[in-house]
Amino acid sequence: MIRYLSFETNAPEEYLPYFRSKRLILWTTVFALIFVNIPWEIIRGAEFTDIENYIERFSSGVNFSSLINEGFFLKYITSESLWAALILYLKNLGLPLPLVFKSISFFSIFVFGYFTFKKSKSLFLSAFLLLNPLMVDFVMSQIRNSFALSIIIVAMLCNNKWIKLVLLLSSTMIHSSSVVLIFLVYILNKTQYEGKYKNLGVLIIIGLFVAFTLSIGREYILTLIGDRRANIKQPQSSILYSIFWVVYIGLIIYLKKLNVKDIYSKMSFTLILVFFASVVFGAYATRYLAILLPFLIISVLSLKINKNRILSSWVLLFYQLILFTYWID
């Protein structure tokens, strides 16, 4: 089972020596430092409310037990117990909470950057594509979710199966949605058919199943396990907004001649399908776009024909600029 929880690369061998060097860590560190120190709130004209809520919550003298739901093992996942324990531990060390959360944001974007730079063929273009409003919100505001994803990616890059298991289990106790992402990586790694149409058909079924579970079945599951997020109204994305992503992934699949066999393309295709179907079902789905972004960038920059890679990259960059015009208040 563990071998299906890994990321493999088909990048040409001539690209690999550079990305294996220490320079990759150096450039990724520089990128992450720039990313977290850009005054995004000033540029946007609005605060990251999630961060403010976290600071207020953990500054109010809460203890670990007050943050944990009642129950047995599931309470440590549904309450994201490791997240609470980590923040309280760092706070008790005397570290200012804003510094704690900024450090977590740095770690997350470092992992996303390292992963994307290592698996793609263009460090600088990957960096520009990661400077996306979706990623900014994800890393700088939805930090618990992005932190959990970064730990999953570290686990996927890890060769030691026991460390991998510890990291994967830890991610579920930081954000419970990690269970879904781990399931997706596992099942998509196992899903491999010779026929292109059969392969796409199975991916569509997986995507629709996950979307249905996370939208229609969400309230039932949260109520069943006694999660505090049950019956909480969440914002919805528009159908019009989601159409671009469906058309775009359709373009990528077409340029790949329907040959969607690498894990990055399968994750991108499936998560965009999850996003679109969730929007149709009336669920909050924007976070899935941020989650898939590193995988999508790798998929785009791994296109073998140069003109296809340039076309798809510029389309994504152009749409990114449009997103910024709406994102800036």
N, C-alpha and C positions, 0 to 999 in steps of 0.2 A: 504493500500500500504506500509506503513512504516514498518509493521511487516515482510515484505519480504526483507527488507534491513538490515538484522541482521545475525550474525554468531552464530550458535548453536554448541554445542559439545556433542558427544556421548561417551566421554572418561569415563572409569570406575570410579565410585565414589571414590574408594580408592586413586586415583591419585590427586583428586581435592584439599583436604585441604592444601597440600604443595604448590600448585601453587596459592592458594588464599592468601598465607601469604605475609608478607612484604619482606620476603627473595627474592621473585621473583623480586620485584622492585630493590632490592639491586644487585642481580646477573645480572639483565638486564643492570643496570647502569654501572657495572664493564665491562661487555661485550661491551657495546656501547663505553665506554671510550677507551678501548683497540683497538677496531675496527678503530675508527677515528684517533687514534694516531700512528697506524702502518705506517711507511714511505712507503706507497704504490708506490709513484712516483719513489722513489729510487729503490725499489724492481723491479718495472716494467721497469725502465730505460727510462721513458717518462712522460711528464706532462699530467695532465687532462686538455685537451684543452678547454672544456666547462667552467671550472672554470676560466681559464685565460681570456676567452672571456667575461664572466660576470664581472670580476673585471675591465677589460678595458672599458667595456660598461658603467658601473655605476660610474666609476671614471672620465668619460669624461664630467661631468657637465650636464647630461641629466635631464630633468624634467618629471613629470608624464604624462603630456599631449602629449609629444613627443613620448611616448612609446605606445600610444593607437591608434588603427586603427579608421578610420572614420566609423560612423554608430551610431546605437542607442544601444539597450540592448546587441546585439550579440558582439559588440566591446569589452565589458568587459570580455567576455569569450575568444574570438579569440585572444585578445591581452594579456590575462593572467594578467589583471589589478591589481589583488590583490597581485600577485608576485612583480610587479613593485613597488606598493605602500609600501609593507612591506620592501623591500630592501632599498628603498629611505628613509623610515622613520628611520630604524635602522642606516643607514649611517649618517643621519642628527643628530642622537643622539651622534655621535662621535665615533661609533664603527668601527673598521677597517674591511674592506670588507672581507679579508680572514677569520677573526674570525666569521663574520656573516654567511658565507657559511659553515664553519666547524661546527658551532652550528646547522645549519639546517640539515647537514649530521648526526650529533649526534642524533637529534630528530627523524629523519627517521629510522635509524638503531635501535634506542631504541624501537620504535613502532613495527618494524618488529620482533625484538627479543622478546619483551614482548608477542606479539600476537602468535608467533611460540612456545615459551616456554610454554605459558599458555594452548594452545590447543593440544600440543603433550605430549608424555609421557617421553621424555628424554631431559633434559635441555642441557647437555653437547654435546650430539650427534647433537642436533639441532643447537647449536652454531658452531660446526665444519662445518656443512652443509651450514650454512649461510656465512661462510668464503669462498665464491665462487667468482671467478673473475667476473662473471656476476653481483653479488651483489655489489662487490667493485666498479665497473664502474658505476652501477646504483646509488649508494648512494653517492659516492665521486665525480662523474663527472656529471651524468644526474640528478642533485639534484632537479631541478624543478619537474621533473616527479616523482621521488621517494618521494619528499615532498608531492605532491598531493595524491599519493597512501597511504602514512602514515596517512593523514587526513581522507581519506575514511575508512581506517581500524579503526581509532579511532571512527568514526561515527558508523561503524557497531557494535562496542563493546558498544556503548552508549545506554542506555535504554530510555532516554528522547527524545521523537520524535521531539521536536522543536530544541533542540541542534543538533540532528542528521541531520535535514534538513539544518540548518545553516552551519554545517561542510561540508555537501555534496555540497551545493551551493558554498561554499568557495573554495572547491577543483577544481571546474570547472573554477574558475577565477585564478587559479595557473597554471593548465595545462589543455587544452581543451580536452585531451584524457580521462579525468576523466568521461566525459559524457558516453563514451563507457563502462568503467569499472562499473559505477553505473548501467547502463542498463543491463550488464551481471549479476551482483549480483542479481538484481531484477528479471530478467527473469529466471535465473537458480534456484532461490529459489522457484519460482512458478512452475517450470517444474518438475513434479514428477509423474511418471507412475509406476504401479505395475509390468508391464512386463519389464524385463531387456533389451530385444532387442529394444523395443519401446523407452525406456528411452535413450539408446545409440543413436538410430536413430535421435531422436529429438535434442540431444546434437550436433550431427554431422551437422545437418541442421543449428543450431544456429551458430556453429563455422564457417561454410562455408559462411554464410550470413555476419557475422562480418568481416571475412577475405576479402571477395569481396568488402565490403563497404570501408574498410580501405586501400585497394590496388587499385583496378580498379576505385572505385568511389571517392578516396581521392582527386585527382586533380580537379575533377568536383565540389566537395563540397567546397574545399578551394577557388577555383576561384569564385564560386557563392556568397560566403560570403565575398569576398575581403580579404582573409587572406594573410599575407605577405609570408607564406611558400609555396604558390602555385608555381608550376613549379621549385621548388628547387630539384635538383637531390640528392637522398639519397643512401648510401651504401647498398649493398645487401648481404645476407647470402647465403652460398652455400647449394645445395641440400644435399650433403654428410654430412655436419655438422648437418643438421636438421634430418637426418635419425635416429641418436641415440635417440633423444628425442621422436620420434614416436614409436620406438621399446621399449623404456623405459616405456612410459605411457601404451603401450600395455601390458607390463609385470605387471604393477601395476593393470590394469584392470583385467587381468587374475587371479592374486593372490586374487583379491577381488571377484572372481567368477562372473564377469560382473555386480556386484551389485554396481553401481555408483549412490548413492543416497545422500550422504553427500555433502555439499556445497564445501568442500575443493577438493574432488575428481572431482566434476563437473567443478570447476574452472580450475583445472589442466588439465583435459582432453580437455576442450573447448579451453583454451589458447594455448596449444600445437598444437591443430588442426588449430587455427588461425595463429600461427607461421608458421607451415608447409605450409599451403595454401598460406599465404602471400609470402613466399619464392618462391613457384611455380609461383605466379602471378608477381614476380619480385619486391616486395616491401621490404622496410627496416622492419625487424621483430625481431631483437635480443632483443629489450627492453621487448617483451612479455615474454621471458624466465625469465628475472629478476623479472618481475611483478608476475609471477606464482610461483616463488621459495618458498616463505613462505607457500603457499597453498599446494604445492607439498610435502614439508617436513612434514607438518601436516598429509597429506594423507598417506605418506609412514610410518610414525611412529605411525599411528593409525591402522595399520594392526594387526588383532587380533592374528594371529599365529606367534609365536616368530621367527621361522626360516625364514618365509617370510619377516618379518620386518628386520632381520639381512641381508638377501640376498639383498633386494632392497636398503638398506642403504649403504652397501659396494659397490654395483655397482655404486651408485651415487657418493660416495666418491672417488672411483677409477677414474671415469670420470672427477671429479673435479680436481684431480691431473694432469690429461692429459691436461685439460684446462689451468692450471697454467703454464705448460711447453711452451705452445704456447703464453700465455698472457705476460710472462716475456720476455722482449726484449733481 
